[in-house]
Amino acid sequence: MQDKNFDTLTSKFAKNIYGTPKGKIRAAVLWRDLTCHIESLCKVKKTKKLRILDAGGGFGFISQQLAALGHHVTLCDISAEMLAEAESQIANKQPAIDMRLIHCSIQDLSQHVTGKFDLILCHAVAEWLSDAEGTLTQLLTLLDDDGLFSLMFFNKEAMRFHALISGNFDYVAADFNIKKKVRLTPTHPLFIHEVRAWFQQWQLSLVCQSGVRVINDYLKHSLPASASFEQVLAMELAYCQQEPYLSLGRYVHFIGHKPRT
């Protein structure tokens, strides 16, 4: 089974993922989590410019922002169309940012890069991989000591809960196997407990755990007239690291720290 390539969905992906309230929540949670730990990592590494890898990062929505802070960023993706979009966006940045683009799969990254990275991002990729554990294990060979691994993955338990409260009982009973799926519905969602087990196997200590969209996706179809998106976002940020809300996030964001050996 091949991993998902978004070549034919670049414009749809950009619009549906980052041009909506869902995308804004996702970006806000990731950015809040990352900036806090990046600041600490810079102190540990005694540098203001980290070496960052965005693995399967599409057009680099988050990594472009990290590059704008002065970090050295490498972005890889299997989709040539995604990278073309990234190149177009980067060309228009003022001031210029330091980003290297690599057209390859995560599995082939070691053939294109040298050395280790201080921070590796892998966001909304694992749930599209036919062998997520094996691919991520290989990816982590590129992480330096004292480095951080930022993994955001689609939460299978939240997928089940959302289907249950929507009354889609046949879908749940069939373990989400249906003939016709929405093209942006992940093919290999993951359980939180299995990903936590992977982090233990990788000997990474979890320094951050957040749910992404712990409230928004469960809202009624219409908000009260007095409610605003800003209020929804504030509540997301307030509750996303608390249980039981964390485990209900449609996505979950983990940051793991690799100890010095």
C-alpha positions, 0 to 999 in steps of 0.5 A, a space after each residue: 500500500 502506498 502512502 498518500 500523495 497530495 499532488 492533485 489536492 494542493 489547492 483544496 488542501 490549502 483552502 480546507 486546512 488553513 483557510 477555515 476556523 478549523 485550520 486557524 485553531 490547528 495553527 494556533 495550538 501548534 504555534 503556542 506549543 512550539 514557540 514555548 519549547 523552541 525558546 527553551 531548546 535554543 537556550 540548551 543548544 546555545 544558539 538562536 538559529 536551530 536546524 529544523 526539518 519539516 517532514 512531509 510538511 506540504 507547503 510549510 505553513 508552520 515551518 515558513 513561520 519558523 524560518 521567518 524567525 531566523 531558523 534554518 529550515 529544510 522542508 520535504 514532501 512527496 508532492 511536487 505540487 505542494 513544494 511548488 506552492 511552497 517555492 512560490 510563497 517563499 519567493 514572495 517573503 520579505 525579508 527573505 527566509 532560509 528554507 531548503 526544499 526537497 522533493 522526496 518521501 520521508 523514507 528517502 530523506 537520509 539520501 538527501 540530508 546530512 547531519 542531525 536536526 535540532 527539531 523535527 516536525 511531522 504534522 498530519 502525516 502519520 495517519 496517511 502512512 501505511 507503516 507509520 511506526 516504521 517510517 517515524 522510527 527511521 525519521 528519528 535517526 535524524 534527530 540530534 541529542 537534546 532535540 525535539 520531535 513534534 508529531 501531530 496525528 489524527 486521533 482515531 478515538 475522537 473520530 469514533 466519538 464524533 461519529 457516535 454523537 452524529 448518529 453514524 452507528 453503522 460507520 462505527 460498527 464497520 470500523 470506519 470501512 466504507 466504500 466511498 470516503 472523503 478524500 481528506 479523511 485520513 486512511 490510517 488514524 491512530 490511537 493516542 495510547 499506541 503513539 504514547 507507546 511509540 514515544 516510550 520505545 523511542 526513549 523520548 520524554 513527552 514534554 507537551 501533549 495537546 488536543 487540537 480541536 477539542 471543542 470546535 468539532 463538537 459544537 452545534 451547527 450554529 453558535 449563539 449570537 453572542 459567541 465569536 470565533 475568538 471565544 472558541 479559540 480562547 476556549 480551545 487553548 484553555 482546555 486542550 491540554 486538560 483531560 478529558 478534552 485532550 483525548 477528544 481532540 480530532 488531532 493530538 500534538 505531542 512534543 518529545 525530547 531526546 535525551 543526551 546520550 
